[in-house]
Structure formats: C-alpha cells, structure tokens
C-alpha cells in the first residue's frame, strides 16, 4: 500500500491522488464489513438476481428484431421521404398496382430460375419448366391475394405470355423500355449488335400480393405458408432444365429473428470453457487449499450479473435485439478476469496482513484489487454508455444491456465474491476438504490418502499459507527471468520498433480500404435458403439497380414554360450521373409536352394544362398515379430514373450522395427516393457516429485516467495505446472482410475500454518502479503484470471464441473484432509499450505508488 505519508502529502494533490486515498479507505472499510458478515453479501445478490431475473417474463414482448428499425439510422432522410411519397401518391394494389411506384418493398415472393449447365433459360426445356413453376405458385393460392392492375393479377414476369411462343422471343430486345423493361426480369443476357437477345441464363418471377384494404395479414400468412411448403412442392416438380432459388419479403426478417436462437447452445459451451479455464488456473493438488469453489463462484457471479442486468433492462422496456445476444459472452470473460484479480490479491495479502485476521486480509485485498477493478470497470462502463449516443437502435440496446451488466458484475465481485472468499477461508482454516467440507485428518495415513488430501505422500501437515516467494506462479518467473530480459535486448528492441512500424503501416492502409454499411444478406445464417437467392440475384441481376423516384415536392406552375425547362434541366442533370441510364427514364411531363407539340394542345395556362391531362391519361393511364392533383392545381408529381451498375456498398454510397446533392442544387424543389435508400442512409452517419463515439469515449478515458491514476506520463501512454489499438483494429477489419457497420461500431467502442485495461497498468508499474534503469523498470513491470495481462486476454477470448463457430455474420463479426481487440491490446501491453517506455519513459523516482489492477498479481498458486 506504499509508505505512510505526512498530513501535508495526504492533502496535496500534486504529490498523490486525492481521489485514490479516500476510495482506498472506503474499500478497506467495505472489506472489513464483508469479512465480519459474509452471509448477507452472499444471499442478497442471489435474491436480487432472482427478483430482477423475473424481468425475463417480458422478453417475448421486447424481442424487436425489426431490421429497418434496428439497423437503419433513427431519423434517416429516406424515412421522411417515404412518408412524403405515401402522402402524395397513395397506392391501390387491388386495381392499379405498379411495383416501381411502391413506397416500400411490398409483399412478394420471388423466384429465380437459372438454366442448368451452360444452357439458356429461353431454350424450350427451360421455358417449359418455368411455366410449370409459375403454375405451381398459382396453385398454392396466389391468385386469391395477388396484386392487380386492370382487373387481372400483375404478371410475375413480362415474358411469361411469350414463353410458349418461340417466334416472339426471337425478336426480343434487351433491356427494353416501359412496360417491356427486362433489365430486372432477365439475367445473364447476351445480345447481338442490335440489342436482340441471343441467350439468357436466368429469369426472375416476382409474385406481388395485396396489402391495402386490410389484406396485409392474409398476404403475410400466405407468404409464411409459401416458405414452409414451397421446397417440398418444388422437389415434386422434379425440374431438370432449371435450378430454382426463392425469397419472400418476409424471409430476411424471419431468418434474422432466428439468429438469436442459434447461439443459445454456444452459451453453454462458453460456460464450460470458462469454468474449466478458471478451475485449471486455480487448481491445487492440496484438497484443503484448492480454490475450485472460488473459481466456480466467480463464474457464477458473472452469470448473476447477466441475469440481473438483463432482467432490469427488460423491466425498463429496453428492446432486446439480436446484437444483445453477444453480451453474455463478453461479460463472462471480463467477469472472470475480475475474479482472478480478487483471488490474486487475496493470496498476496497473506504477506502484507495478519494471516489469522480475516478482516485485515480482506481489507488489504480490497484496497489492492477493488480500486483497480473500479478504475477498469469505470472505463468500460463509460465506453458502453457513451456508445448509446448513436443513431442506430441496435447499438443503443447493446450498449445499455452490456454497460448495465458490467455495473452488476462489478457490484457482485466486491460483494458476493468477496463474501465467498471469506467463507472459503473459514473452510481452509478449519482444514476441511474442498468438496466434502469434512475435516482432513493429519497423521500417519497411507500414501494414497496423503497424496489425495495433502498433495504429497508426506504425512506432515501443510502450512496454511505460504510466503509470496513460495506462491509465485511459474509464469511470473518466466516473465521475470526469461521474457523480460529477452524483450529488453538491444536488437530485439530494434526488431520490435520495426514490427510496430509494419503494424501501423498495415493498419493505416487497411483503414483506407474499409467498406461501409451492412450487407442485408449477412443478417441471415450461412445455411439459409436466402443466401442462394442473393447469390443468383447478384450474379445475374446486378446490372440494373433501383428505379428511383424523382419527386417535385411542392406545387409549381407546370404550365409555365420556364418552370418546365427548369424541371427538364434538373432531370438531365440527374441523368448525367454515371450510375443513371438516361434512355430508361420515365417522365409524364416529357410525354405531355410531346403530345402538346404534336397535337397542337395548349398547355401554357393553368386551366388548359389541368383540363388536358385527360389526354395524357388516355395514352398512358399509369401517369395518373404520378400526379397528385388537387382543386388548387398539382400538389406534387414524380418521374423515374433507372440506375445501373450499383454493385457494391461504395456504389450505393456514391449514388445516394450524388442524387441528393444534385436534387438539392435544382431550382425546383426536388426529392429522390427508393425504398432501398432506407438502408443506404447508414452511409451518411456510420463513419460520423463511429468517430464521434470513439473520440468522446477516448476523451472520457483520458479524464478518468488523469483523475484516478496520479501519473500524467502513464495517462499519455494510455492515450497512445487507445489510438494505436483502434487504428489497428479498424485497419485489420478490412483484411478480415469486416465492414464498418452498426455491428462493428459496437466493438470499436468496446475497444477503448480494453485498451485501457491492457496499457494503463503496465505503463503505471513502469513509471512507479523504484529501479534505476529503464530496462529494469520494464522487466519489473512485466514480472508483476505480464502473466495477469496474458491471463485476462485468454479469459476474455475464451468468453467469445465459440462465436467463431456461429453460422451468422453478426456473431462471427463480434468474435473477429473482439479477437483483434484482445490480440492488439495484449500485444501493446506485453511488447510495444514496455519497449517504448525504455526509450521515452520516466527515469526518476515515482512521486507515489498507487494501486493498480494487476499490481503484484500472481495467478492462483
């Protein structure tokens, strides 16, 4: 605990930490209370966990895994744009359905038929099987609920009427235009020089259902039945000329909702691995001084924290989303790390306090361990609660659940687990067996009895406690005698500097290659039927992207020729974007203007313009759905432009930015919209949100470090480690094919707290060392903290390693980034920072020696 200080020193924050000393006294007092009355501190957490755990009753109502609601930014512009489209252009899918005019994706079942081998889907065998496929879908009850236009079900594909007419197909041109547009209906197309279709590899069938008039529920039920029955019906067709993949508007959501259930078995494996690791780490051959119960109760403490925090959040009505299912794995690993710290400090207290006085020993343990656990818990909890300042509800829910769980984990470690230490110590003092609690008899017994109960064949009773030197873990000796001297060698230091340069250079390069946004296919499990559909869709139908609405949002004087010219100029400006095919645009105003010019209709005054619209609607009835006509005039209208070659997240981001930028520059009030823009909006905020949260969290960590760790140099190295680890994790995400999305953003926030855990204590042990040389300081820091840092890293990785076997992107991504965080954090703590401190460290005597989380920490001997 350091040397006694004068009253002047105790009151001077320039010489010591004025926050640390009162907290140390507080924890010493708490330790004495827990030692005096352990049972209340055992029973109360159990009762509290049981009471709060009842909050799981509300779990079914809180499982809101709505993809749009959780993985798109709150208040995204596209959501307001969708509301505007709905207000001005209401749909009627029982009489005048148009897929391109829907404000949402709609309700549908989609089939992609790919010709087998290298054949064409337009060959006779493939065409016949496509017609059989269409008949199958209709016989499943589709026609009862189909979306209609002109009194008939809309065609699943404009080519269906021609599939039994080979001569009509011989004159087919691609991509076509208007109602005959084939860009999203026919895939893998090869044409001759004149655009005539020679062959095609795939054909897409879209079966839209009615949602208006209260039929959304019936349509949903049909889609659920379709997903359940279609695979079996498809097998009975015994198709040989085409291979079929399928998808529905419900598939993505249903597959995503099933992800959480898939990790429940993995949680039991995690508990087994963590308990095994804890028991092995704390195992002794002596049946009395064995710490197996401490290890098991430490894992139980983490489990109680999960139960209490999750129950409390459910009482408060916080949505339980799929990302929250990652939290127990992380909490378990961190909770076990805190347990190791408590056990280590308890073992070391025997050399610093009266061995027979439990109160003094636990007070010493709390003064060493509880304060340092407080520091690291505070930094972790701050990271999570700062992470709630985000536009993504999925991130907000994860951070609330996990941050609260860390608080409970901390509270239970210093109450429940502290009380367990006291009870176990009473058992040890009574010389009772760790399993049976029966008193072990000492005397001349058989060698087998002595080996099982005393740890050797000797009949001599073991000492209840051993000295620090005798209990020193072999790994601590390894860091002191072998690893530390090796790392501080001159040439090894040079190699470490070069290694860090390569690490930093590779990380920075990786940051420039990082992708943004979540791919919706990643929300389904790897073995889901939707993956095969997405693969075919990307392979054969990616050339033509969303058909974007261009909406004139206010009432303008369309009958004014200058206004029409302004609208035309804006349309041409949008069509100049590289992602737009100007030949596939659809504009009622262009057609109307052409009719006026060819038919000598006057549209240059309001009355004539409005009254002559009927002429336009007679030639093109669907244009009536694109004009919001009121008694005062035209409140809004819309046109359509066709996107092409939008094949990656970068393309989606660029398309959205360019369309909105040019719409804003138009002198006419314009808005661009497509249902996919709801998801594209994440590109507008993901980087900004990530940088904001990381910067705020890093600043908070620095402030906490400055307040609780009385060493500015240590705080400087903590800041360096945070920045370096974040850059490394961000850069290597690109190499491991991880995009920056709402899921990975969670982990980058976590990254900050763990960076503090690994770096603060090594650097603080260095600057507070009494050694005279920099190399000796580094070796001493590694001796004290090397094994605990390694142990903490292993326990945390064990907590999440089973997620590597998950079949879902969300959970695998969590494992990948956590692995990078732990790997790079441990690499900084055990390699980079010790070496750099020998170059730039503080060589003078430390002004004070405070408490650190891993100070003098040894594993359970």
VENVEN-V804648 format. One record per residue. RES is the residue in one letter. PSI is psi in whole degrees, 0 to 359 (NA if undefined). Layout:
<<RES:PSI> <RES:PSI>>
This chain:
<<X:1> <X:171> <X:154> <X:148> <X:154> <X:165> <X:324> <X:319> <X:323> <X:333> <X:356> <X:114> <X:351> <X:338> <X:334> <X:181> <X:114> <X:344> <X:322> <X:315> <X:312> <X:321> <X:322> <X:314> <X:321> <X:316> <X:326> <X:317> <X:319> <X:320> <X:319> <X:321> <X:315> <X:320> <X:326> <X:323> <X:76> <X:326> <X:318> <X:326> <X:346> <X:314> <X:320> <X:313> <X:324> <X:316> <X:319> <X:319> <X:320> <X:317> <X:313> <X:328> <X:338> <X:345> <X:342> <X:347> <X:329> <X:1> <X:314> <X:326> <X:343> <X:357> <X:78> <X:83> <X:37> <X:119> <X:313> <X:317> <X:328> <X:330> <X:10> <X:150> <X:138> <X:133> <X:23> <X:144> <X:324> <X:331> <X:320> <X:323> <X:321> <X:318> <X:322> <X:318> <X:317> <X:322> <X:318> <X:333> <X:74> <X:148> <X:158> <X:85> <X:7> <X:348> <X:323> <X:59> <X:140> <X:116> <X:320> <X:345> <X:2> <X:139> <X:348> <X:181> <X:334> <X:179> <X:124> <X:161> <X:136> <X:138> <X:139> <X:121> <X:118> <X:129> <X:136> <X:150> <X:228> <X:22> <X:174> <X:142> <X:348> <X:359> <X:157> <X:312> <X:317> <X:318> <X:318> <X:321> <X:329> <X:320> <X:322> <X:322> <X:318> <X:319> <X:321> <X:312> <X:320> <X:325> <X:346> <X:5> <X:15> <X:319> <X:337> <X:330> <X:8> <X:149> <X:139> <X:153> <X:127> <X:27> <X:0> <X:158> <X:139> <X:146> <X:137> <X:335> <X:134> <X:345> <X:348> <X:316> <X:341> <X:355> <X:338> <X:16> <X:94> <X:327> <X:324> <X:322> <X:334> <X:339> <X:14> <X:134> <X:146> <X:136> <X:0> <X:189> <X:165> <X:225> <X:340> <X:19> <X:125> <X:4> <X:327> <X:8> <X:333> <X:130> <X:160> <X:43> <X:140> <X:127> <X:164> <X:187> <X:338> <X:7> <X:3> <X:135> <X:126> <X:320> <X:162> <X:145> <X:331> <X:156> <X:135> <X:134> <X:124> <X:117> <X:98> <X:144> <X:160> <X:140> <X:339> <X:164> <X:29> <X:17> <X:6> <X:321> <X:318> <X:321> <X:321> <X:317> <X:321> <X:319> <X:320> <X:320> <X:321> <X:313> <X:324> <X:319> <X:336> <X:317> <X:317> <X:318> <X:322> <X:320> <X:325> <X:334> <X:333> <X:53> <X:138> <X:338> <X:341> <X:153> <X:133> <X:134> <X:155> <X:163> <X:152> <X:168> <X:345> <X:344> <X:312> <X:316> <X:316> <X:319> <X:322> <X:319> <X:335> <X:351> <X:319> <X:319> <X:331> <X:340> <X:355> <X:315> <X:329> <X:332> <X:322> <X:324> <X:320> <X:316> <X:319> <X:314> <X:318> <X:316> <X:317> <X:313> <X:318> <X:316> <X:315> <X:320> <X:328> <X:12> <X:140> <X:152> <X:341> <X:127> <X:346> <X:311> <X:15> <X:137> <X:26> <X:319> <X:324> <X:318> <X:314> <X:318> <X:332> <X:319> <X:320> <X:322> <X:319> <X:320> <X:320> <X:324> <X:319> <X:314> <X:314> <X:312> <X:317> <X:318> <X:318> <X:316> <X:325> <X:326> <X:323> <X:355> <X:22> <X:127> <X:140> <X:106> <X:172> <X:325> <X:334> <X:335> <X:344> <X:333> <X:314> <X:326> <X:317> <X:316> <X:321> <X:314> <X:316> <X:321> <X:321> <X:324> <X:315> <X:323> <X:316> <X:321> <X:316> <X:315> <X:318> <X:314> <X:325> <X:316> <X:320> <X:340> <X:340> <X:336> <X:354> <X:345> <X:172> <X:120> <X:330> <X:348> <X:101> <X:321> <X:315> <X:320> <X:316> <X:325> <X:318> <X:318> <X:313> <X:324> <X:329> <X:313> <X:315> <X:322> <X:316> <X:324> <X:325> <X:315> <X:309> <X:325> <X:318> <X:317> <X:320> <X:314> <X:319> <X:318> <X:316> <X:317> <X:330> <X:328> <X:344> <X:347> <X:69> <X:160> <X:357> <X:115> <X:328> <X:321> <X:319> <X:315> <X:316> <X:314> <X:323> <X:312> <X:312> <X:318> <X:317> <X:322> <X:322> <X:323> <X:313> <X:322> <X:317> <X:313> <X:317> <X:330> <X:317> <X:357> <X:287> <X:308> <X:325> <X:320> <X:323> <X:322> <X:318> <X:313> <X:320> <X:326> <X:323> <X:320> <X:317> <X:316> <X:329> <X:4> <X:47> <X:148> <X:142> <X:333> <X:313> <X:343> <X:13> <X:145> <X:132> <X:124> <X:136> <X:129> <X:198> <X:95> <X:178> <X:158> <X:322> <X:317> <X:312> <X:322> <X:320> <X:322> <X:331> <X:350> <X:356> <X:171> <X:347> <X:142> <X:2> <X:135> <X:140> <X:154> <X:139> <X:320> <X:155> <X:164> <X:168> <X:318> <X:320> <X:330> <X:2> <X:132> <X:143> <X:328> <X:325> <X:321> <X:320> <X:315> <X:327> <X:315> <X:334> <X:301> <X:313> <X:306> <X:323> <X:314> <X:329> <X:7> <X:148> <X:310> <X:329> <X:322> <X:316> <X:318> <X:321> <X:318> <X:316> <X:320> <X:319> <X:322> <X:318> <X:319> <X:312> <X:318> <X:315> <X:323> <X:315> <X:318> <X:317> <X:324> <X:326> <X:343> <X:5> <X:137> <X:154> <X:151> <X:154> <X:131> <X:122> <X:336> <X:335> <X:353> <X:353> <X:159> <X:160> <X:328> <X:15> <X:149> <X:339> <X:336> <X:316> <X:322> <X:314> <X:321> <X:313> <X:320> <X:317> <X:323> <X:321> <X:342> <X:26> <X:350> <X:321> <X:120> <X:208> <X:143> <X:107> <X:135> <X:136> <X:108> <X:127> <X:108> <X:341> <X:166> <X:120> <X:164> <X:85> <X:334> <X:351> <X:120> <X:324> <X:325> <X:317> <X:321> <X:322> <X:317> <X:317> <X:320> <X:320> <X:320> <X:316> <X:325> <X:319> <X:322> <X:345> <X:349> <X:141> <X:337> <X:4> <X:134> <X:106> <X:338> <X:349> <X:13> <X:154> <X:118> <X:117> <X:328> <X:323> <X:316> <X:317> <X:316> <X:319> <X:319> <X:318> <X:320> <X:323> <X:332> <X:8> <X:40> <X:137> <X:118> <X:23> <X:10> <X:160> <X:311> <X:313> <X:321> <X:313> <X:315> <X:328> <X:0> <X:333> <X:329> <X:317> <X:316> <X:334> <X:323> <X:328> <X:85> <X:328> <X:339> <X:339> <X:335> <X:352> <X:6> <X:122> <X:89> <X:130> <X:178> <X:333> <X:345> <X:222> <X:113> <X:326> <X:159> <X:168> <X:155> <X:176> <X:139> <X:147> <X:125> <X:154> <X:152> <X:37> <X:87> <X:355> <X:170> <X:325> <X:318> <X:318> <X:317> <X:313> <X:319> <X:312> <X:315> <X:313> <X:318> <X:313> <X:323> <X:315> <X:329> <X:322> <X:328> <X:346> <X:141> <X:339> <X:140> <X:105> <X:153> <X:138> <X:141> <X:143> <X:147> <X:330> <X:338> <X:339> <X:320> <X:330> <X:336> <X:339> <X:333> <X:337> <X:335> <X:346> <X:314> <X:315> <X:314> <X:318> <X:311> <X:318> <X:310> <X:318> <X:317> <X:315> <X:316> <X:319> <X:319> <X:319> <X:320> <X:319> <X:318> <X:315> <X:317> <X:317> <X:325> <X:317> <X:343> <X:108> <X:59> <X:105> <X:324> <X:320> <X:317> <X:325> <X:317> <X:328> <X:314> <X:317> <X:315> <X:318> <X:309> <X:316> <X:317> <X:320> <X:316> <X:317> <X:313> <X:316> <X:317> <X:316> <X:347> <X:319> <X:322> <X:336> <X:16> <X:46> <X:126> <X:158> <X:104> <X:187> <X:334> <X:310> <X:334> <X:325> <X:313> <X:328> <X:327> <X:317> <X:325> <X:324> <X:312> <X:319> <X:330> <X:320> <X:315> <X:317> <X:332> <X:323> <X:317> <X:325> <X:311> <X:324> <X:320> <X:327> <X:309> <X:340> <X:3> <X:147> <X:355> <X:156> <X:334> <X:154> <X:319> <X:320> <X:322> <X:315> <X:317> <X:319> <X:319> <X:318> <X:325> <X:315> <X:319> <X:349> <X:308> <X:317> <X:321> <X:316> <X:318> <X:316> <X:321> <X:315> <X:317> <X:322> <X:318> <X:320> <X:328> <X:333> <X:355> <X:329> <X:339> <X:343> <X:336> <X:0> <X:151> <X:11> <X:140> <X:319> <X:312> <X:324> <X:321> <X:319> <X:315> <X:313> <X:313> <X:322> <X:322> <X:316> <X:318> <X:311> <X:317> <X:309> <X:327> <X:314> <X:323> <X:319> <X:316> <X:326> <X:345> <X:297> <X:307> <X:316> <X:320> <X:314> <X:327> <X:329> <X:337> <X:317> <X:9> <X:173> <X:121> <X:354> <X:183> <X:137> <X:142> <X:334> <X:157> <X:110> <X:195> <X:142> <X:159> <X:320> <X:15> <X:128> <X:30> <X:132> <X:156> <X:167> <X:110> <X:NA>>
